[in-house]
Amino acid sequence: MIEARQHTIWHSNHPGARLLVDATSATVAAGLVAPIITAIDKAVAERVSGRAPFVASFRRSLGELIHRPHAFLFARPTRIMMLLYGSTYLTANIIDTISSTVGHEPASTTTTGFAKFGAVTSVNMTLAFYKDSQFTKMFGTIAPRSLPPASYALLALRDSITIFASFNLPPKLAPILPETIEGHFSRLSVAQFTVPALAQVLNTPLHLLGLDLYNRNGITPARDRLKKVLFHWPATTLARMGRVIPAFGVGALVNNNMRASMMVQFDEIER
């Protein structure tokens, strides 16, 4: 006797509603983390250029956020950051929606394949280049000009590592973490917070050298550049960890959880 196997077929009868969920989740997550990331990136740019100490710049931004929230939230730096992370989360969400639809899987399913890495990296890298160039021009100490090719290459490598550590590695590493963690936090949440942050130990020298090539464009001895990178490496690494945890820890979790909670409704309808 041959048993008939039943396969659940997942349909895509609500593409517009799904995309609305993707966009809403991405926008809420980006709006939550953009202000603090803006303050951190501004402080890093001003510190590296010698314009202001990191703590002084960060405090000044927080003061403006508290006392003049409207001015800070709608200022150009914050709008650029909203565009960067809103687009990054949205791209990841859309890839998940396309993947679940094509694969006849639940609407709340997420993927960690190369397609997602490539799409998210391309969008994030393009907008990160724009953000970095604008922040360097706005908060640097030299006349605005285009970033040199070497800076673009270093920043591209930096962003590729960050995206891979944020969207591809956590789901793969979470299962190998100790199960005892589950008593307090989910292993995926722990991986989502720690892996992108630890990647900044490798990323920070690339970031610093890229900015130094912009700020000191010309004949500068490699030894002087290395000395400056090593000097700023520890403090800037901590600062970049502080910005990555909101961006790809808090922001990614808010985006993923909000999207999943709303997509589950489509799973029930379309089952």
Helices and strands as residue ranges (DSSP letters): H 15-49, H 54-67, H 69-73, H 76-102, H 114-139, H 149-163, I 164-168, H 169-173, G 174-176, G 179-183, H 187-215, H 222-244, I 245-250, H 251-270
